[in-house]
Amino acid sequence: MSHAILSEFDIVFAGGGTTACVVAGRLAAYDPSLRILILEAGQHTLNKPIHVQPYQYPFNQAPTSTTVTFNVGNPSPRLNGRAPIVPSGRCVGGASCVNFMVYTRAPASDYDDWGVDGWESENLIPLMKKLETYEVQPDRPTHGYDGPIKVSSGGCKLGISDEFIQVGTTYHKRQYADDTNDLETCNTYSPWQKYIDGTTGRRSDAAHHYVYNQAHNPNLQVWDGKRVKRIIFEDKRAVGVEFASDPVSCPDADQSSSIVRASKLVVVSAGAFGSPTILERSGIGAEAILKRCGVEQLVNLPGVGEHYQDHNLVFVPYLAADEAVTMDALWRGDSILQESLAEWNSSGKSLIAQNGLDSKIKWRPDDEELKAMDPAFQPRWKEFFQDRPDKAVAIFCVFAGHVQPLSKPLVLPPRKYMCTGYYTLYPASAGSVHINVTDDGKEEMDFTTGFLDDPSDIIPLNFGYKKTRELLRRMASYRGEVAAGHPDFPEGSAAACREASGPVDLKAPDIVYTTEDDEAIDRFHRDIMQTTWHSLGTCAMKTEADQGVVDARLNVYGVSNLKVADMSISPLNVGTNTYSTALLIGERAAMIIAEDLGINCI
């Protein structure tokens, strides 16, 4: 089969998501003569409203969306036989252009726990500062004030979030802090900052702030609608990639393959799903998997595609007061939308520059809460959390508006809603991502999420439902539950969901749940618990003996001139929304590659 060799570049990126944009953009700025190519299966995002207008973020998750890939996991008995769906970014800028824009950073200790030379927190904190402009408070020692990515409070304040903090600091007996993203503060209620430019009101993503802003450099090229099939090797040296037009982005294009050469380096940057499958199609992986798919093995690396991890998320809807300010009218496209857009266009303000999320707690259970939780969580607590006070078990938050869950979308009548979100940050379960070939020869993905496989993982979710419900029913805007989005409690249960005329008193007793109620909550979570869009770990940066795929310099074991740079390299889970870590990996990878090439990266 002959391939057209289009041209040669110094560095070719297989994938154009968050980390690829950071690395390519930094390298192009360090040395504008470097010929750099990004190949991305999805389409360009430049100045497209769905990407730059923050309020539009849920539309990227709509079933008809082409800006994400809906990766379908294998059915799991732990999820009541359900096949979970895990979207991943599918556009230039990747998840940074479609995510919820919440600004969260992991505790510094997470990176120290990696135990990888050069990736200790003391080496990474300067890069965390380098990448951001923190517009919230001045002179904070762990924050940066001159970086490409803007962090702000968004375009307007939401009263619902103030109510959440007020109830949290009284009823829930937790402290308040104005910054819980200082790399250590935990278990306090706080405002939730956003990856939104406080001046323009636009999303602050990697594509616009690392790549599109260098359009003047002809040596930095992005080819969209190009799906990378495999890496081309000469002996065991990566010399290029084979790609074809992506059938989703370019349905009418010729599907024949082309090759582009890379004289210095190939960087696989296709995320937790794309990176391991590109390696496997290139002959790098476990022998049994490659043999099953008819791929000749080049390097035996059984860790490729293993150690898949995510965070476990649940959305639960509530009714809100008519006078509450929520995102619902904008998301429905009501008449207020035009007025809000006009304000946003002139000043960068209004609900257009909002995601509906203004407050959170990185939650750890206190002694009383631990006693109330299923004792099966105790071993996990003692082994992992007890002596690590900076590590949260989960994040609890409230949305001003109804956010659709992926697994059980609801059609609700037009009115005002609130929604709790609670998600665990260090679940013990893990899964895998591999290539597979069907009986009729069609390639597909063999994806096992591992969600809830470890019995300890569902326990904080079951508790999270109860605790967040108590928080919301004490908030001034509370008007009851949306029963269809809650557990199916038995008839006559004290936990039955209903509309209400207002909140209960702060000192009201908590709902008492029976064994049957607890079973209903457990069933509900197995039916509805979903991805937090934080997939990672499938090309882990570990020793080869520990099923690692890349070394501390991001080199793929057993070959040369090939690196991986994206969330797939994360050797352990991180207690954060993962955009911050993807940016950080990009900054560190750019330094490593610049050092390898002898380029000054000051």
N, C-alpha and C positions, 0 to 999 in steps of 0.2 A: 504494500500500500504506500503510495507516494504522498509526501506532505510538502506543501509550499513553505519554504523558510522565508518568513517575511523580512526579518531584519535582526540586528543584534543590539543588545543593550548591555550595560555593565551589571545591573541588578534587575532581576525580574521578581515581582511579588505575585504569588499565586493566591489571589484573594485581595479584596480592597476594602476590608472592614475597618473598624476603629484603629486597631494596632498597626495595620499596614499603612494607613494614612499618616499616623504619627511618625513611624520609622522613615517612610519615603519622604515625607515633608521635611523632617529634620535633616536627613542626609542631603537632600537637594539644597537646603539652605546652607549647610556646612560647606558643600562643594557643588556649586551650580553646574560644573562641567560633567558631573556624573550623569550618565544616561540611565534613567530609571523608568521602568514600565510597571504599572499596576494593571493586572487583569482581574476584572470583577464581573461575576455572572449577572448581577443585578444592574439597574440603570443608574444614570447620573441623578444626583440630588440637588444640584446647584440651584439655589433660590426657589425651589419648588415649595409652595405653601404647605403641603402636607408634612414637609420636613422642617421648615423654618418657623412655622407658626406653632408655638408650644401646645395650644389647646387641642390641636388635631392629632395628638399622639395615639388615641385609641383607634383611629381609623386605619392605622397600619396593621392592626390585629384583626380587622374584619375578614370574614371567610374568603372574600374575593380579592384580598390584598396580594399584590405581587412584590411588595417591598420587604416581605419576610418569606422565609421558607417554612412551611408547616411540617416539621419532622414528626412522623407518627411512630410512637413506641410500640413494642410488642405488648399484647394484652397481659395484664397481671392479676393474679388472684388477690393480691393485697389491695388492688384498686377495684375490687368486685368485678373482675373480668374486663375492666375498661382498658382501651388502648389510648394512653395519654398522648397529647399533642404538645410538642415543644417548638415554638417558633424561634427562628434565628434570623438575624439581619441579612437582607438580600438586596443591597444597594451600595453605592459608593459612600463610604462612611459607616456602613454596617449598622450595628445596633445603636451607635451614637446618634443616628438620624431617625430612629424609630422608638427609642426607649422612653421611659416615664420621666426622665431628666432629674431624678432625685439625686441630690448630692450626699453621698454617704462614703465614708472612708473606713477601712478596716483598722482594728487596733494594730499598732506597730508590731506587737508581739507575733501577729500572724505571719509576718514576713520572716521574723527571726526563727519561727518554728519550721520554716522551710529547710533550714540547715544547709543552704546552698551558698557557696563562696561568692561574694560580691553582691548578693541579694539581701543582706542584712538590712534592717530598718535604718541604721545609721548611714548606709550608703544610698538608701532609697528616699529618705526624707528630703534631701536637697532636690531630687527630681520631682517629688510631689509638689514642692514649692515652685519649681521651674515651670511646670505645665499650667499653673492656674493664675487667674487674677481674682482674688477673693474680695468681692465688693461689699461684704456684709459688715465686718468690723475691721478697723485698722490694727496693725502692729501685733498680730497674733503669731507667736514664734513658729508654729508648724504650718502656717499658711503662706501662700505666695501672692505677690501683688503685681507681677509683671509678665504673666504667662499668657499663652494663646487662648486658654479655655476660661470663660467667664463664669463666675458663680455669684448668684444674687438671691434676693428674696422673691423675685418674680414681679409681675406687673401690678398686683394689688393684694391686699390682705384679706383673708377669709375668717370671718367670725367663728365658724364651726371649729376651726383649729384652735382658737383661743379657748373655746369651751372644753375641748379635749384636754388641754393642758391644765385648765382650772380644776376639772374633775380629777385628773391624774395626780395633782399635787395636794389634793384634799382627801377625797375618798380613797385613792390608791396609795396615799402616804409615801409618795416619792418626791425627791427634790426636783428643782428646776435648774437648768443650765442653758445659757444662750448658745453654747457650742458643744455638741457631743461628737464632733468630727475632728477633735484635736488629737486623735490617735490613742486615747486612753479612757476618756470619760464614758461611763456606762451607767445604765439603770436610772437615768434621770429623764424627765420630760423636757423637750426642747423644740424650738422652731426647726423646720426642715427646709434647708436651702436648696437651690435648683441650678442646674446647668442651663441658665438662661441669662443672656446679656441684659444687665440692669438698665442700660441706656437704650438699646434698640428693641428690647423685648423679644429677640430672636433666640431660638435654640442655639446652644453652644456645642457644636458637634465637631468631630475630628476632620470631616471632609472639608468644611468651609474654612477651618482655622489652621489646618496644616497643609492642605493640598490646593484647594481652589484659590487661595490667596497668593499662590505662586504661579498663576496662569501666564505670567510674563516669561517663565523659564521653559523654552521648548524642549529641554532635555528631561523634563518631568512629564511623563505621559500617562494618561488613564484611558484604557480601552474598556468600555462598559459592554455588557451583554456577551462576555466571553467566559465560558466555563472551562476551567483547567481540568484536563483529564489525568495527566500524569507528568512526572518529572522525567526528562531525558538524561541518561547517563552515558558517559564514555568511561569504560572500566567502572570505577565506583565514584567518579567525579561528576557532580551535577553540572550540566552544560546548557540546559534550557528546559522549556516546558512545551507540552503538546496541549492545544486547546481547540475549542470549537465554539461556534455561536450558541448561546444559551437558548434552548427552545421556548422558554417562558418569556424572556426579554425580547427575543428576536424570532417570533414564531414562523416568519416567512423566509428566514435566511437559510442559506446553504449550510448543511450540518457537517460538511467535511472538515477534517482536522487540519490544523496548521501548526507549525513549530516556530517558536521564537527562541533565540539563543541568549544566554547570559554569560558574559566573559568573566565576571568576577564572582557572582553569587546568585543563588536562587533562595528566596525566602517564602516558605509556605505560611500563609497568614489567612487561612480560610475558616478559622474558628473551631470549636470543639467537635463539630460535625464534619466540616470540610477538610480540615488538616489531616486527621487520621485516615480518612478514606482516600485522599490524594496519595498519601504515603503507601497505603496498601495497593492501590492500583499501579503504583510504581515499583512494586516488588519488595517493599519494606514492611515487615510485620510478622505475625505468627504463621508458621508453616501450614498448619491445618486450614486456616482461613484462606490463605492465598491459593492453596491447592484446590480447595472447594470451588474457588472462583476461576480457576484456570489461569492464575497469574504466576509467572515464573519468579521464584524468590531470589532477590538480590542480597538482602540482609535479613537475618533472623532476629527480629525485635518483637518478642511476644507482648511487650507493654503497649504497643500501638493500639489505640482504641479502647484500652482498659481504663479503669479508675474514673469513669464518667461521674460527675457530681453536679448538683444544682442546689437550690433552696426550695423549700416546700411552702407554697402560698395558698391562702384561702381568702376569698372575698365574700362578705356577707352584707346584704342590703337592708337599709332601714328607711323609714319615712321621715322626712324633715319638715319643719315648719314652713308655711307659705312665705314667711318674711325672710327666711334664711337665704344667703347668697350661695348658690351652687353652680356647677358647670353644666347642669342638665339641659338648660335652654340652648346653650351654645352647641352642645353635642347633638341636639335634635335639629339644629338649624333654624330656630325660632327667630322672630324679627329682631330681637336684641343683638343678634350676631352682627348685622350691618353696622349698628351703632358702635359696638365694641371694636370692630375692624377699623372703623374710621378713627377711633381714639388711638388704637395701636399704631396705625400708619403715621399719625401725627406726633405721637409722644412715646411710643414703645410701651405704653401702659394698658390697663384694662384686663379683663379675664382672658383675652387672647394670649397674654404672657403668663398663663397659669397652667398648672397641672392638677389643681384641686387638692394638693397635698401640702399642708403647711406645718404639720407637727407630727411628732413620733416619740416613741420611747424605745431605746435599745434595752430590752427587758431581760432581767434575771429574776428568778423567783426568790422571795424571801423565805424564811423558815416556815412560816404559816402556809404559804403557797406550795412549798415543796411537800408539806404534809398532806395537802389537799390533792396533790397529783398522784396518779397511779404509781405505786412503789416500784414498778418495773422501770421507771426512769432513774431511780436512785443509782444504780451502777454507772450509768452514763454520766450522771451529774458528778459523782465522786471521781471518776476516772478522768474526765475532761474539763468540767466547768469549775468545780468547787474551789480549786486553788488558783484559778485564773480570773481574777475579778474584773478584768477589762474585756472579757468575752461574754457577749450577750447570747442568751438562748434563742431569742426571737426579736423581731421588730413588730411592735403594735402601732397602727396608725389609723387615721380616719380620712376618707375622701369626702370632699364636698361635691357630691354627685354620685350617680350610679355607674360603676365600672363593671362591664360584662365579664363574668368568668369564662375561661376558654371551654370548660367542660360542660357547662349547663347554662347556656345563654337564656336570659329571660326577656320577654316582651312585656314592658310595664307601661301603664297609662302615664300620660304626660303630667308630671308634678315635680316637686322638689324631693331629692333623695340624699341620703348619706350612705356611706359604705365603710365597713371596717375592713382593714387588711391586716393579716398577721402571717408572718412567715419565719420559719426556723432557719438559723444561719449555719449551723454545723450538723446537719443530719448525718447519721452514721452509715446510711445505706449508700451503695455505689452501683453503677451500671456499666454499660459498654456501648461502643459505636463501631460497627464494622461494615465492610462491603459484603454484599451477598448477590447471588445470581439466581433468578427464578428458573423453574423447569423449562420455560420457553426461551431462556437465554437473556432475559432482560435484567439489567443491573438495578438493584434496589439497596436500601440500607437495612441492616440488621441492628436495630436500636433497642436496647433494654435500659429503661430509666433507673430501675432499682428502687423507685419511690416506695417508701414505707416498708421495704423488705425487712429492715431491722425493727423489731417490735418497740424499741424506745422512741422511734421517730414520730409516731402519731400522738404520743402523750402530751407534748407541749401544745400541739394543735387543739386537742380536746380541751385542754385548760384555757388556751387562747380564746376559743369561742366563748366560754363562760365569762372570762375576765373582760373581754372587749364589749360583750353585751352589757355587763354591769356598768362599764364606763359610759356607753352611749345612752343607756336609759336614764342617766343622771344629767345628761347635757340639755341645755335650755332648748335646743332645736329638735330634740327627740319627739317624734309623734307615733312611735310604734315600730313594729318589724314588718318587713315584706315576707310574709309567711312562706311563699314559694321558694325563697332563697335561703331558708333556714332548715334545720333538721326536722324530720317528720315526727314530731312528738306524739305519743299516744293520746287518745281522747281523754280529756279531763286532767291532763298534766298541768302542774303549776308552771311549767316552762312553755306552755302553748303560746304561740305568737299571735299578736293582735294589734290593731290600730289603737292609738292612745291620744288623749287630748293634751298631754304634756309629759314632762319628765317625772320620775319618782323623786322623793326627797333624797338628798345626799346621804342621810343616815338610815335610809330604808334598808330592811334586811335583804341579803342576796337571795336570788332564786334558789330553791332547794331542788336538786335533781335526783330522781330515783334511778335505780339500776337500769330500768327500761329507757329512761331519758338518756342516760350515758351511752347505752347501746345505739340509740338513734343518732347521737352526736358522732359516734365512731363510724357508723354506716355513712352518714352525711359526708364526713371527711374522705372516706375511701371513694365516694362517688364524685367528689368535687375538687379535692386538693389538686393543685396544678403546679406547673413550672413557675419560677419567678424570673424566667428568661436569663438565668445566670449559669449557663452550661460551661463546664470547665474540666480540665484534668486529663484529657484523652491522649495527650502527647507529653506526658509528665517530665518535668525537669528533675530527674532523680538519677541515681547511679544505675548503670545497666543491670547490675545484679538485683536491683530493687524494682525491676520492670520499668525503668526509665526509658525515655525516647530521645531526649536531648540532654546535653551537659550544661554546665553553668554558663557557657558561652553560646548556648542555644544551638550548638552543632548537633545534627542528627548522628547518632552512633553508627559507625561502620561505613560511612561515606564522607566525601569532602565537598566543600562549596555548597552545602545545603543546611539551612537553619529553619527553625519554626519560631514564629513570634506571634502569639495571640493568647487568649485565655486557656487554650488547651495545654499550655506548658505548666500551669499552676499545679504544684505537687500536692497541695492540700487545699481544702476549702478555705474561703476567706469570708469574714463576717461583715459583708458589705454588699450593696448593689455594685455589680462588677465593672461598671463603666470606669470607675476611678482606678481599678486595678489594670484594666485593659490599656488605659492611657499610660499608666506607670510602666507596664511591660514594654510599651512602645518607646518610651523615653530611654529606658535602660538598654533595649535592643539597639536603638540608634547609636548610643554610646559605644556599645560592644562592636558593632559593625564599623563605625568610624575608626575605632582603635585598630581593628583588624586590617583596615585599608590604609592606615597611616594618615588619617584625616584629622585635623584639629577640630574638636567639637566644643570649643568654649562658647 
